[in-house]
Amino acid sequence: MRYVICVLSVAFFLAACSQKANQVSPEEKAEIEQLDSAAVELDATKNEIESSAKALEEALKDLDI
C-alpha cells in the first residue's frame, strides 16, 4: 500500500510540474520568437558566408594561387 501511495504521489507531482512548465508568459513567448528570428537570420548569414567561401575557393583555383 505504501508503494502505491508513493507512486501516486510522484505521479501527481510530475503532472503538476509538467503543467507549470507548459505555461509561458507573453513576455517569454515574445523573447522566444525573437530568438527564433535571430536563429533564422544567423542561419541565412552562415549560408551566405559558406557560399561566398566556395566562390572564393573557385576563384583562387582559377588563378592557380
C-alpha positions as CSV (number, residue, x, y, z in Angstrom):
1,M,0.0,0.0,0.0
2,R,2.8,2.4,0.8
3,Y,4.3,1.7,-2.6
4,V,1.1,2.7,-4.3
5,I,0.8,5.9,-2.3
6,C,4.5,6.8,-3.2
7,V,3.9,6.1,-6.9
8,L,0.7,8.1,-6.9
9,S,2.4,11.0,-5.1
10,V,5.3,11.1,-7.6
11,A,2.8,10.9,-10.5
12,F,0.8,13.8,-9.2
13,F,4.0,15.8,-8.5
14,L,5.3,15.2,-12.1
15,A,1.9,16.1,-13.5
16,A,1.8,19.3,-11.6
17,C,5.4,20.2,-12.7
18,S,4.6,19.5,-16.4
19,Q,1.5,21.7,-16.3
20,K,3.5,24.6,-14.8
21,A,6.3,24.1,-17.4
22,N,3.7,24.4,-20.2
23,Q,2.6,27.8,-19.1
24,V,4.7,30.5,-20.7
25,S,4.2,34.2,-20.2
26,P,3.6,36.6,-23.1
27,E,7.0,38.2,-22.5
28,E,8.7,34.8,-22.6
29,K,6.8,33.9,-25.8
30,A,8.0,37.2,-27.4
31,E,11.6,36.5,-26.3
32,I,11.4,33.0,-27.8
33,E,10.0,34.4,-31.1
34,Q,12.9,37.0,-31.2
35,L,15.4,34.2,-30.6
36,D,13.9,32.1,-33.3
37,S,14.0,35.0,-35.7
38,A,17.7,35.7,-34.8
39,A,18.5,32.0,-35.3
40,V,16.9,32.1,-38.8
41,E,18.9,35.2,-39.6
42,L,22.1,33.6,-38.4
43,D,21.5,30.5,-40.5
44,A,21.0,32.7,-43.6
45,T,24.2,34.6,-42.8
46,K,26.1,31.3,-42.3
47,N,24.8,30.0,-45.7
48,E,25.8,33.2,-47.4
49,I,29.3,33.1,-45.9
50,E,29.7,29.4,-46.9
51,S,28.6,30.3,-50.4
52,S,31.0,33.2,-50.6
53,A,33.8,31.0,-49.3
54,K,33.1,28.4,-52.0
55,A,33.1,31.1,-54.7
56,L,36.4,32.5,-53.4
57,E,37.9,29.0,-53.4
58,E,36.9,28.5,-57.0
59,A,38.2,31.9,-58.0
60,L,41.6,31.1,-56.3
61,K,41.7,27.8,-58.1
62,D,41.1,29.6,-61.4
63,L,44.0,31.9,-60.6
64,D,46.2,28.9,-59.5
65,I,47.1,30.5,-56.2
